[in-house]
Amino acid sequence: MIKYVSAEFIDTAEAYSQITFFGNNNIAIPYINITIMPDNPITHKVSFVDYSYYVLTGVRSMEYGSAKGKLIFSFGSSPKDVPPLIEYIMIGDYQSVGAEVKIECQGIDYYMFDNSKISSRPDDFIPYETPNFKQTMNTEEIENFFSFQNIPSEIKVILGNNISSLIWK
């Protein structure tokens, strides 16, 4: 996998995820069709990536907001002398079962597979059929990507031996 540190060039607003992995006060979110913004070190223009991971380290808290209320997860303590990064991301799917999430953490990294596909078109990586778009990805490959058994070893090292998950379906 290729790691990009301080991933400020990522936009999760229209990306798709089914699951969030937790461990060692870190969070790893596998995404399909994540947007990389123009100032990115990968293509230097707006692009979309088929399969990748967004990793937040040293997480203090995670707050899910919705019209029905809030759900807040508090994690272990982190250094008080270091102000946290505040990141707002979409988890799930912006069209149906998604939520905007506020995360306080110490670091944000982005991981792409060596063979990740990159496109300049947002409709090249559609994981399921919608009223406006036909599915363009293999369902079995999608399920394998989100499977606990297929978490990449680099991500498992970050999460440690006691990995939990939250499923968005």
C-alpha positions as CSV (number, residue, x, y, z in Angstrom):
1,M,0.0,0.0,0.0
2,I,1.0,3.6,-0.6
3,K,0.7,5.9,2.4
4,Y,0.0,9.6,2.2
5,V,0.5,11.5,5.5
6,S,-1.7,14.5,6.5
7,A,-4.4,13.7,4.0
8,E,-6.0,17.1,3.7
9,F,-6.7,16.5,0.0
10,I,-9.4,13.9,0.6
11,D,-13.2,14.5,0.2
12,T,-15.5,11.8,1.5
13,A,-18.8,13.5,0.7
14,E,-19.7,11.3,-2.2
15,A,-17.6,8.2,-1.4
16,Y,-19.2,4.9,-0.3
17,S,-18.3,2.9,2.8
18,Q,-20.0,0.0,4.6
19,I,-17.9,-0.5,7.7
20,T,-15.6,1.4,10.1
21,F,-12.8,-0.5,11.9
22,F,-11.6,0.6,15.4
23,G,-8.5,-0.4,17.4
24,N,-5.7,1.2,19.5
25,N,-7.6,4.5,19.5
26,N,-7.4,4.5,15.7
27,I,-10.0,4.3,13.1
28,A,-9.7,2.9,9.6
29,I,-12.5,3.4,7.0
30,P,-12.4,1.6,3.7
31,Y,-13.9,3.7,0.9
32,I,-15.0,3.2,-2.7
33,N,-14.9,6.2,-5.1
34,I,-13.3,8.6,-2.7
35,T,-12.5,12.0,-4.1
36,I,-9.0,13.4,-4.1
37,M,-8.9,17.2,-4.5
38,P,-6.8,19.3,-6.9
39,D,-3.9,19.9,-4.6
40,N,-3.3,16.2,-4.1
41,P,0.2,14.7,-4.4
42,I,-1.1,11.8,-6.5
43,T,-2.6,13.3,-9.7
44,H,-2.6,17.1,-9.0
45,K,-6.2,17.3,-10.2
46,V,-9.6,16.2,-9.0
47,S,-9.7,12.4,-9.3
48,F,-11.6,9.5,-7.9
49,V,-10.1,6.3,-6.5
50,D,-11.8,2.9,-6.6
51,Y,-10.6,1.2,-3.3
52,S,-8.7,3.0,-0.5
53,Y,-8.5,3.5,3.3
54,Y,-8.8,6.7,5.3
55,V,-7.0,6.3,8.7
56,L,-7.4,8.5,11.7
57,T,-4.9,8.0,14.5
58,G,-4.9,9.1,18.1
59,V,-8.7,9.5,18.1
60,R,-10.2,11.3,21.1
61,S,-13.8,11.3,20.1
62,M,-16.2,10.5,17.2
63,E,-19.6,12.2,17.0
64,Y,-22.4,11.1,14.7
65,G,-25.0,13.7,14.1
66,S,-28.4,13.2,12.5
67,A,-31.8,14.8,12.6
68,K,-32.8,12.3,15.3
69,G,-29.9,13.2,17.6
70,K,-26.2,12.5,18.3
71,L,-24.2,9.4,19.1
72,I,-20.8,10.1,20.7
73,F,-17.9,7.6,21.1
74,S,-15.1,8.7,23.5
75,F,-11.8,7.0,23.1
76,G,-8.8,6.9,25.4
77,S,-6.9,10.0,26.3
78,S,-4.3,11.6,24.1
79,P,-1.7,14.2,24.9
80,K,-3.4,17.4,26.3
81,D,-0.6,19.6,25.2
82,V,-1.2,18.8,21.5
83,P,-4.4,20.3,20.1
84,P,-6.5,17.8,18.2
85,L,-7.2,17.9,14.5
86,I,-11.0,18.2,13.8
87,E,-12.2,16.3,10.8
88,Y,-15.7,16.1,9.3
89,I,-16.3,13.1,7.0
90,M,-19.1,11.1,5.6
91,I,-19.4,7.5,6.6
92,G,-21.8,5.1,4.9
93,D,-23.5,6.4,1.8
94,Y,-24.6,10.0,1.2
95,Q,-27.7,8.7,-0.7
96,S,-29.2,6.5,2.0
97,V,-27.6,5.2,5.2
98,G,-24.8,7.7,5.7
99,A,-23.9,10.2,8.4
100,E,-21.7,13.2,8.8
101,V,-19.1,12.4,11.5
102,K,-17.0,14.8,13.5
103,I,-13.7,13.2,14.7
104,E,-11.1,14.7,17.0
105,C,-7.7,13.0,16.4
106,Q,-4.0,13.4,16.2
107,G,-3.3,12.4,12.6
108,I,-4.9,11.6,9.3
109,D,-3.4,9.3,6.7
110,Y,-4.6,8.0,3.4
111,Y,-3.7,4.6,2.0
112,M,-4.1,3.4,-1.6
113,F,-3.4,0.0,-2.9
114,D,-0.5,-0.3,-5.3
115,N,-3.0,-1.3,-8.0
116,S,-5.8,1.2,-7.1
117,K,-7.5,2.6,-10.1
118,I,-7.8,6.3,-10.5
119,S,-10.3,8.1,-12.7
120,S,-11.1,11.7,-13.6
121,R,-14.8,10.7,-13.8
122,P,-16.9,10.3,-10.7
123,D,-19.2,7.7,-12.2
124,D,-16.5,5.1,-13.1
125,F,-16.7,3.5,-9.6
126,I,-20.4,3.0,-8.8
127,P,-20.8,0.1,-6.2
128,Y,-24.5,-0.4,-6.6
129,E,-27.3,0.7,-8.9
130,T,-29.0,4.1,-8.2
131,P,-31.8,5.9,-10.0
132,N,-29.2,7.9,-11.9
133,F,-26.3,5.5,-12.3
134,K,-25.8,1.9,-13.2
135,Q,-23.5,-0.3,-11.1
136,T,-20.0,-0.4,-12.6
137,M,-18.2,-2.6,-10.0
138,N,-18.3,-6.3,-9.2
139,T,-20.5,-7.0,-6.1
140,E,-18.3,-9.9,-4.9
141,E,-15.1,-7.7,-5.1
142,I,-17.0,-5.0,-3.1
143,E,-18.0,-7.4,-0.4
144,N,-14.4,-8.8,-0.2
145,F,-13.0,-5.3,0.1
146,F,-15.2,-4.5,3.1
147,S,-14.6,-7.9,4.7
148,F,-12.8,-8.0,8.1
149,Q,-10.7,-10.9,6.8
150,N,-9.3,-8.7,4.0
151,I,-8.1,-5.8,6.0
152,P,-4.6,-5.0,4.6
153,S,-1.7,-6.0,7.0
154,E,-0.5,-2.3,7.1
155,I,-4.0,-1.3,8.4
156,K,-4.1,-4.2,10.9
157,V,-0.8,-3.1,12.4
158,I,-2.3,0.3,13.1
159,L,-5.5,-1.1,14.6
160,G,-3.7,-3.8,16.7
161,N,-5.1,-7.1,17.8
162,N,-8.4,-6.0,19.3
163,I,-10.3,-4.7,16.2
164,S,-13.9,-3.8,16.5
165,S,-16.3,-2.6,13.7
166,L,-19.4,-0.6,13.0
167,I,-21.4,-1.7,9.9
168,W,-23.4,0.8,7.8
169,K,-25.8,-1.1,5.6
